[in-house]
Amino acid sequence: MASESTAKPEASITEHLNELVLTSSDVGEFLHELARISARSLSEPGDEVLCGVTLLRHRKAATVASSSPEAQAMDEIQYDFGDGPCMTASRDQVTIHITDLENHDRWPSYAEKVLGQGVRSILAIPFVLEGETRAALNLYSHRPGRFEGRVLELAQDFVNQTSMALRLAVRFAHYSDAAANLKATLETRTVIDVAVGVIMAQNRCSQEEAFDLLKAASSTRNIKLHSVATSIVDSLGQGPAKTHYEG
């Protein structure tokens, strides 16, 4: 965005973000890499930019990713005060640009605390997400006026592109969770079916009667149906019952 990104065409940034979605194991990893990319792209020799990602859900704010421990700390200062530029950007879906904290009076207590850490300028840009979840990319610099002009435009454009990639990452995570839940359900169901078969063979009864016996054992012992089924299958002497499904 400043030194590195100005040399990159927009298409390459989009491609990199899409690749990041596909290669990240979860949304958390995607966001951490995003924070590092943002900070690295804006930083210059001797002028490091800090980056954090604020997530606002059910009126509670948290930093879910950061480029460094210092960036994490800058985000968390405002959580202690209950308000600040990043929380406002997330909540109200507006860009908050503070060119110099020494001349800023909207959050005086917060500004004083952050100034004590050497931060002078802040840029918080909201992501455009789906549903009720709100988030923002937070940028900090020890130099006043750091996010002016072209840098501001590039940062906003970067967040716009990132919002699309982040929505994809969240969708992929949702589908992955759904697939994992289905896989677990199938494995649980199979163990129960095997146990029912064992009961049918041992008691020469119908499938319905075998399942009723299994439920009765679960109720009498006050343990889950799956646990009773597993113990029955394990009693066959073949070790713990495991059913593997390829996801």
Number of C-alpha atoms within 10 A of each C-alpha: 23 18 14 12 20 14 9 11 9 15 9 11 16 16 12 13 23 18 12 19 23 15 11 15 13 15 21 14 16 21 24 20 18 23 25 17 17 26 24 20 18 25 18 13 6 6 12 16 23 27 33 33 29 27 23 21 14 8 10 10 22 16 22 18 25 27 23 15 12 15 23 20 15 22 26 17 16 21 17 10 11 12 14 21 25 33 28 19 24 28 19 11 17 16 19 19 19 22 19 19 22 15 11 14 11 12 14 14 13 21 23 15 14 20 16 10 13 13 22 23 25 26 25 30 27 28 28 20 15 12 6 8 15 23 28 29 29 29 28 27 24 18 17 17 16 22 23 14 9 12 17 17 12 18 22 19 14 19 19 16 17 21 20 16 22 25 17 17 23 18 14 17 16 13 12 14 12 12 13 13 12 13 16 15 11 15 17 18 15 17 23 22 16 16 23 25 19 17 22 18 13 10 11 12 14 14 15 11 15 22 20 13 15 21 18 13 16 17 13 9 11 10 12 13 19 18 14 21 27 19 15 21 23 15 12 11 9 8 10 13 18 13 12 9 9 4 8
